[in-house]
Each structure stands twice: as C-alpha cells, then as structure tokens.
C-alpha cells in the first residue's frame, strides 16, 4: 500500500493566510520564517485536512482569519492509484462541510484514518503539565485513526456520558431522583467502557517498546522510559463503578469514574517524568512519544503517516538534534514537514539529509 503524500495545499482565510497555494515534495518540506509568519498555520492546515480539525484549537471558528466570513482548506493527496482532492469549507455559525473526491461525508469522523498524520509541536508540553484529558485525547487520536470500532465506541460512550451528566444535574436542580431514568445510560456506558479499556490496554502494550526505542534514538542515552495506563476498570466493571459511585455522582452532578477519568503516566527510571526529568529529557520524551505513535499507525494501517515537525529543534542540545536528524533521515518515514525560525539551521539540516526537498521561505520581501 502506497504511503500518504500531500502534493498541493490551498488556503483561503485560514488563520493568517488570506490566500495561499503550496506545492510539496513527497519527502521533505521545510518552512522557514520568523514566529508569526504563517509557517505553523500551514502545518495546522495539513493536520486539518487529515484529522478534520485543528491541532491547536478546540473550536474550528478560531481558524477563520480575523474578520473574514469563512475559510476554505483544500488539498490533493496521492494514494495507491490516483489523486484524491479533499475540501473543507466553514462559514461562521454554520456546519463544517468536508469532502473527499467531491463527495461529502455522511459523518465527518468517517474521514479519520484515511490520511494518517502525526504532529510534533512545542505546545506538546501540555501533555506533561496539563490535566489527564490532554493525554487521553492524544491516545484517542492515535487509536481512532486505525480502529473504527474504537472510534464508534468512544463516540457512543461520550454521548451516553453527556446525557447521564445532564440527568444528574436535572435531578439536583429539581430535587428529585428517579434511578430508572439513569439505567438506560448506565447500560450504554457499561457496554462501551470495556471496549475502550481493552483497546487502550492493547495500545499501551504495543506502544511502550516503540517509545523506548524512539527515546534511545533521539537521546542516545539508555534511560528507561515507560508509559503506564491508569484505569479503574483494571479492578472493577463499569457497572460496579457506576453503582458504587452513584451517591457521589448525585452530589457532584457528574459521572466521577470511567474511561473519561483515566490517565497515562510518563515514567523515567521508575519516577514521574514531570518531577525528575530534565528539560532535555522531557523534550526527548515528548518527541519519542509522537514517533512511537507514528510507528503504531504505520504498523496498523500498512502505510506511513505524514509527519509534521513544528519548531522541534528549539531547546534540544546538539546531541539530541543530531539524533533526531538521524532518525528523520531513516527510510522508515514518508513525507515530512519541518518548520524552523533559523534559515542557516534549516540549510545545514537539508545538507545533512539525503532526501528530496522543497523549501518555502516565509521571510517578508
């Protein structure tokens, strides 16, 4: 199966691009310019076409250029036999339109996994220092690109959870309690939760050795790094959890246990990375995390995802930059996009890599 390649990209009112067109190499694409020049927006547009949403913003409306009424993102992907045009259009206050081969998707989520992508960004530090939700979303985004059943179970779980929480709030506001009304949602949560738990468990088991290998490749250090999945479903069924937590849930007015409350622990030498890891170790771990995600998707889908590297060379020492360059030059990767603020560093990088390349300069004329 042929790897995913984005040949062309067109933007209209996407972030700070009023109108822009790009052609890309099938291997290495460098975007060079100062912060705020628009290079990261191009990477986000690629992510948008692959994942149907921005990497950086929870709301699509934030991607529409200031004071513009709409945005359009279009691209042409090359696959096994022919080119596939992908289109996204969004008007303020209206539903997003997403098409591939000029056909609109019945459900936008049907697009996920068709053009796999992995993004590495300085904003990934939130995976270390943010709440558990960001780590779950990272895990979910990887699994959902290769496992349709998981995505459907996750969506079903989230719908039932939203309805159960609304009902708990309704009970509290009206000072009533009707347990039979909760049963339908408890049943749905109990149906979907073990599917989510089992898929996440399999993912972490597959992911852990790839994480260790990627970390070693970047850092050159033989530090032992781990990923641990913390879930209450390791000890109790979802039905048992819901029954046990019901008094607490009524008081809190939301569902306090289940897959939506789980977490991933990042470990180095048996200790939490957030507490004992140096800045270099933390940066190396986050990059290794994404490179391991790349490998998981590659194995699951049989083709290489697009790899987006946004300002990844900042805060890496020379040894780690060398390790990352060596890995990027490996044939295990397909199409790569790299953004950087330093022209000389990018030029040196391209000289060091034996890859076909295209450079887009965002320096003002």
N, C-alpha and C positions, 0 to 999 in steps of 0.2 A: 504493500500500500504506500502510495506516494506521500511524502511529508507535506505539511501545510505551508504554503507560501502566499504572502500578500504582495501582489505585483503593483497595485495602484491604490491610492487613497485620495479622496476629495472631501474637503470640509467647507461648509457654509455656516457662519455664525456659531462655530463650535469654540467655546471658551474665548481665547484672544485671537482667533483666526476668523476674520470676516469672510475670506475666501482663499483657499489654498489647495494646490494639487501636488501630489508627490508620486514619484516612481521609485521602486525599491529593488535592491539586489536580492537574489534568492538566498544569499548567505549573510553578509554583514552590512548593516546600515548604521552609520554614525551621524548623530545630530548634535551639532556643536554651536554653542552660543551662551550668552550670559543668562543668569537667572531671570525669569520673566519674559524671555524672548519667544517662547512658544514651543520649545522642543519637547517638554514634558507633556504638553497638551496633545502633541502628535502621538506619543506613546499611549496616552489615555484613549485617544480616538481608536487606535488599533485594538486596545482592550475592549472598548465599547462595541466594536464590530464583532469581536469574538464571543464576548460574555453578555452582550445586550445591555450593559450598564458601565458606568464609570468605575475606575478603580479607586478614585479618591472621594467621590461624593455619593451620599446616600440617596439624594434626590436628583433625578435627571434634569430638573429645571436649572440647577446650578451650572450645567454645561452649556446653556444657551448664552451666547455673548450678551454682555450688558446692553439693555435697551433694545435688543433685537426681538422680533416676534416669534422666531422659530430657529431650529437648527436642522442641518442635514449632514449626515456622515455616510459616505459611500465608499466601497472598496471592491476590488476584484481579486478573488482568491484563486490560486491554481491548485487543482487537486489531481485525482487519478487520471482523468481523461480530458477534461475541459475546464474552461474558466467559469467561476461562479460569481456573479455580481451579488453583492449584499448591500442593502439600503436601510437606513434608519432615518426617519423624519419625526420631528416633535415640534408641535406648536404649544405655546404657553397655555396651560389649563386644559389641554386635550390629551387624549390617549396616544401613546407612542405607537408608531407604525414601523414594523420590522419585516423586511422581505429578503428572501434569497431566491435567485433565479426568477425574479419578478413575481413571485408568489408570496402573499402574506401568510405568516404563520397563524394557525388557529390559536396556538398558545405560544407566547414568546419563549417560554422555557424549552420548547422543542428544539430551539437553535443550539442550546448548550451541548458542548462536546463535538459539534461539527467542525469547528476550527479551534482546537485547544490552544491555550495560551497560559504562560506563567510570567508574572510581573515581579520584579525586584526593585524596591524603591526605598529612599531614606525614610519615608513615612512608615516603613515596616517596624520601626522601633516600638510602635504601639502594640505589636504582638508580645513584646516583653513587658511593657509597663502599663498597658491598658487592661480592661476587665476581661473576664472569660469569654464574653460574647465575640470579641475580635478573633480570638484563637479558634473558637468553634466555626466562625464564618470562613476562616482560612481553610480549615479542614473540609467543611462542607463544599466549598467552591471547587476543591480538587476532586473529591469523590463524585460530585454531581456531574462533572464533565465526562465521566466514564461509566457511570452506573445510573441508568434511567430509573430502575426500581427504587434506588435510594432517594433520588430527587422527588419521586412521587410520594414516597413515604414521608419525607421531610415536609413537603407541602401539605399533605393531609394532616400531619401532626400539628403543624403551625396553625392551620385553620381551626382544628378542634381546640387547641390551646387558647386561641383568641376568643372563641365562643364560651369556653368554660370560665375564663377570667371575667368576661363581660357578665356572665350569670352570677358569679360570686359578688361582683360589685352591685348588681341589681338586688341581690338578697340583702346585702348590708344597707343599701340606700332605703329599701322598703321594709326593713326589719322583719323579714320573713325567711324561711328556709324550707325548700322542697327538694329533698335528696333525689327523688325520682327524676327530676329535671336534669340533674348532673349525670345520671347514669349513661345517657347516650354519648356524652363527651368522654366520660371515663372509659367507656368501652372502646371508642375510637383511639384515644391516647394509648390504651393498653395494647391495641392492635398494631399501631405504628411504631411505638417505642422500641420493642425488641429488634425490629428490622433496622432501625437507625443505630442502635447499640452494636449489633453484630457487624454491620458494615464499617462502623468506626473502629471497632476492635481489629478487624482484618486489615484495615488501612494502616493503623499504627504498627501492627506486626510486620507488614511489608515495608513500611516507611523507615523504621528505626535503623536497619543496617545501611540503607541508602544515605540517611542523614550522616551517619558516622563516616562513611566513605567520602562524601562530599566535603565534610568538615576537614578531614585529613588532607584532601586535595587542595583546599584553599589555604589552610594554616600551616601545613607541613608538620604540625605538632601532633603527637599521639595522645592527646587528651581524649578521654572517654566522654562522649556526649550521648544523651538519651532523650527520648520523648516518652512521656508516661500519660496514659489516658485515665482520668479520674471519673468514674461513673458510679452512681448509687445503684444502678442496675446490675452491677457486679455482685451484689449481695441480696437484692430483693427484686421481685417482679414489679412492673409499673402499677398493676392493680393493688398490690400490697402497699406501695408507696403512697398512692392516692388515698387509700383508706386510712393509713396511719397519719398522714399529714392533713386530713380534712379539717380538724379543729383549727390548726394553724392557718390553713388556706382561707378559712372563713374570716379569721381575724385579719389576715394580711390583705385579703381580697384579691389574691392571685395564686396561681399554682406554684408551689415552692420547691417541687422536686420533679426530676425527669431529664430527658436529653437536653432540654433548653437551659439547664443549670449546670451542665458538665464543664470540664476544663481539661486542658492539656498542660502538663508540667514540662518545662525545659530544664534539663539537668546537665551539669558538667562536673565530673569527678564526684558524683553522688550528691551534689548540693545544687540548690536552685541557681540557675544561671543569672537571674536578675540580681541576686545578692552577692555572689562571689566572682562573677565573670568580669574581666577587664573590658574596656570599650572595644578593643580589637577582637576579643573572644566573642563578645556579644554580636558584633557586626559579622564576623565569620559565621557564627551560628545561624543568623537570620538568612544570609546568602545560601548557606548549606541547606537550610530548611526548604528554600524555594527550588534549589537544584534537585533536591530529593523529590519534590513534588513533580518537577519536570520528568524525572525518571519513572515515577509511578504512572503518570499519564502516558508516557511513551510505551511502557510495557502493556498497559491496559488497552490502549487504542491501536497499537501497532504502527503509529506514526509520530513524528517528533512535533511537539507543540512549538509555537512561536515563543521566543524568549525575549522579554523586554527588560533592559537593564537601565535604570534611571539614576544617573549620578552615583553609581555604586563605588567609584574609586575614592570618593571623599572618606576620610577617617580610616582608610586602610593603609597600613605601613607597606613598605616596598616589598617585603616578603609575601604578604598576602595578595597584593596586586599581581605579583609575578605568578602566584598560584592560580589566581582567578583567570589571568590571561592564558595560562597553560591549559586550563580546563575549557575555556571558550574556544580555543584552537582545536580542541578534540573533535573528531568526526561524530561524536555522539549527539552533537547539537545540529539543528537545522538552521532556519532563518533567525537571525539575531538583530535586535535594535539596541543601540547603545547611545545614551545621551551624556554629554560631558560639557563642562564650562571652560575647559582648557584646550585650546587648539593644538598646542605643542604636544600635550599628553596624548591626545587623540591621534595625532600624526605618528607619534612613536608607537602607539598601540597597533595601528594599521601596518606599520613596518614589521612589527614582531609577529603578526598573524599571517599565516599562509591561506588567506581567504579572499574570494571575490568581494569587493566592497563598493559602496556608494556613500558619499559624504554630503549631507545637507547642512549648509552654513546658515545659521540664524543671526549672524552678526549684521547690524544695520549698515546699509550702504552709506 
